[in-house]
Amino acid sequence: MFQKITDDVREVTGTVVQKIASAISLILFVFITFSFLCAAAFIFVLKNYGAIEACFTGAAIFFILSLAPMSCYAAASRKKQKPKPTAEAAKSPLSSALSDPMMITIGLQVLRTVGIKRLLPLLAIGGIALGVISQQRSRSSDPD
């Protein structure tokens, strides 16, 4: 029973942590890149045309940048909805273990004992390590 729970946890957390870590790093680097591009465009337009045109240019750039996530959201909402699983199929050992009040109590006690300031960096490092390990496993299992 515990083996199945740990396998479920490893499978779910591996893919989720990998996706979250990739998304966070992608968002961060894209934000920094666009910030420098916007600053460069603002300074260029400010020197050549003036402050009002530079502000309009900055607004246009940010409007165009806001269209990309909006279109992604619209495309995702148009996707075909998956049928909702039945209550029995949705109850996996992992979900039942995570919804157990005793497990939640144990997690809160660990959080209080260790402290949030010490636990957060450990969880972040553990999540990144899990993502790297699962990525290496998926690369070794996929014949390319």
C-alpha positions as CSV (number, residue, x, y, z in Angstrom):
1,M,0.0,0.0,0.0
2,F,2.8,2.4,0.9
3,Q,4.6,1.5,-2.2
4,K,1.7,2.5,-4.4
5,I,1.3,5.8,-2.5
6,T,4.9,6.6,-2.9
7,D,4.8,5.7,-6.6
8,D,1.8,8.0,-7.0
9,V,3.5,10.8,-5.2
10,R,6.7,10.4,-7.1
11,E,4.9,10.4,-10.4
12,V,2.6,13.3,-9.7
13,T,5.2,15.5,-8.0
14,G,7.9,14.8,-10.5
15,T,5.9,16.0,-13.5
16,V,4.2,18.9,-11.6
17,V,7.4,20.2,-10.1
18,Q,9.2,20.0,-13.4
19,K,6.4,21.9,-15.1
20,I,6.3,24.5,-12.4
21,A,10.0,25.0,-12.3
22,S,10.2,25.3,-16.1
23,A,7.2,27.7,-16.2
24,I,8.7,29.9,-13.4
25,S,12.1,30.1,-15.0
26,L,10.5,30.8,-18.4
27,I,8.3,33.6,-17.0
28,L,11.2,35.2,-15.2
29,F,13.6,35.2,-18.2
30,V,10.9,36.4,-20.6
31,F,9.9,39.2,-18.2
32,I,13.5,40.3,-17.8
33,T,14.0,40.2,-21.6
34,F,10.9,42.2,-22.4
35,S,11.7,44.7,-19.6
36,F,15.1,45.5,-21.3
37,L,13.5,45.6,-24.7
38,C,10.8,48.0,-23.5
39,A,13.4,50.2,-21.8
40,A,15.4,50.3,-24.9
41,A,12.4,51.2,-27.1
42,F,11.3,53.9,-24.6
43,I,14.8,55.5,-24.6
44,F,15.1,55.4,-28.4
45,V,11.6,56.9,-28.9
46,L,12.2,59.5,-26.1
47,K,15.5,60.7,-27.7
48,N,14.1,60.8,-31.3
49,Y,10.4,61.9,-30.8
50,G,9.7,63.1,-27.3
51,A,8.1,62.0,-24.0
52,I,4.5,61.6,-25.2
53,E,5.3,59.4,-28.1
54,A,7.6,57.4,-25.9
55,C,4.8,56.8,-23.4
56,F,2.4,55.8,-26.3
57,T,5.1,53.4,-27.6
58,G,5.5,51.8,-24.2
59,A,1.7,51.4,-23.9
60,A,1.5,49.8,-27.3
61,I,4.3,47.4,-26.5
62,F,2.6,46.3,-23.2
63,F,-0.7,46.0,-25.0
64,I,0.9,43.7,-27.6
65,L,2.5,41.7,-24.8
66,S,-0.8,41.4,-23.0
67,L,-2.4,39.9,-26.2
68,A,-0.1,36.9,-26.1
69,P,-1.3,35.5,-22.7
70,M,-4.9,36.5,-23.6
71,S,-4.7,34.4,-26.7
72,C,-3.2,31.5,-24.9
73,Y,-6.0,31.7,-22.3
74,A,-8.6,31.8,-25.1
75,A,-7.1,28.8,-26.8
76,A,-6.9,26.8,-23.6
77,S,-10.6,27.6,-22.8
78,R,-11.6,26.4,-26.3
79,K,-10.0,23.0,-25.8
80,K,-12.3,20.1,-25.4
81,Q,-13.4,19.6,-21.8
82,K,-12.4,16.2,-20.4
83,P,-15.3,14.3,-18.9
84,K,-15.4,14.5,-15.1
85,P,-14.2,11.3,-13.4
86,T,-16.6,9.5,-11.2
87,A,-16.1,9.8,-7.4
88,E,-14.7,6.3,-7.2
89,A,-12.2,6.8,-10.0
90,A,-11.1,10.1,-8.5
91,K,-10.2,8.5,-5.2
92,S,-6.7,7.4,-5.5
93,P,-4.6,6.3,-2.5
94,L,-2.6,9.6,-2.8
95,S,-5.7,11.8,-2.7
96,S,-7.2,9.8,0.2
97,A,-3.9,10.1,2.1
98,L,-3.6,13.8,1.5
99,S,-7.2,14.4,2.6
100,D,-6.7,12.5,5.8
101,P,-6.9,14.9,8.8
102,M,-4.1,13.1,10.6
103,M,-1.7,13.7,7.7
104,I,-2.6,17.3,7.5
105,T,-2.0,17.6,11.3
106,I,1.4,15.9,10.9
107,G,2.3,18.3,8.1
108,L,1.4,21.3,10.2
109,Q,3.4,20.0,13.1
110,V,6.4,19.6,10.9
111,L,5.9,23.1,9.5
112,R,5.7,24.5,13.0
113,T,8.7,22.6,14.3
114,V,11.0,23.3,11.4
115,G,9.7,26.8,10.7
116,I,8.5,28.2,7.4
117,K,11.7,30.2,6.8
118,R,13.8,27.1,6.9
119,L,11.3,24.7,5.2
120,L,10.6,26.8,2.1
121,P,14.2,26.8,0.8
122,L,14.4,23.1,1.5
123,L,11.2,22.4,-0.4
124,A,12.3,24.6,-3.3
125,I,15.7,22.8,-3.6
126,G,13.9,19.4,-3.2
127,G,11.5,20.4,-5.9
128,I,14.2,21.5,-8.3
129,A,16.1,18.3,-7.6
130,L,13.0,16.2,-8.2
131,G,12.4,18.0,-11.5
132,V,16.0,17.4,-12.7
133,I,15.9,13.8,-11.7
134,S,12.5,13.2,-13.4
135,Q,13.8,15.0,-16.5
136,Q,16.8,12.8,-16.7
137,R,14.7,9.7,-16.3
138,S,12.3,10.8,-19.0
139,R,15.3,11.5,-21.3
140,S,16.8,8.1,-20.7
141,S,13.5,6.3,-21.2
142,D,12.6,8.1,-24.4
143,P,14.4,6.6,-27.5
144,D,15.2,9.6,-29.7
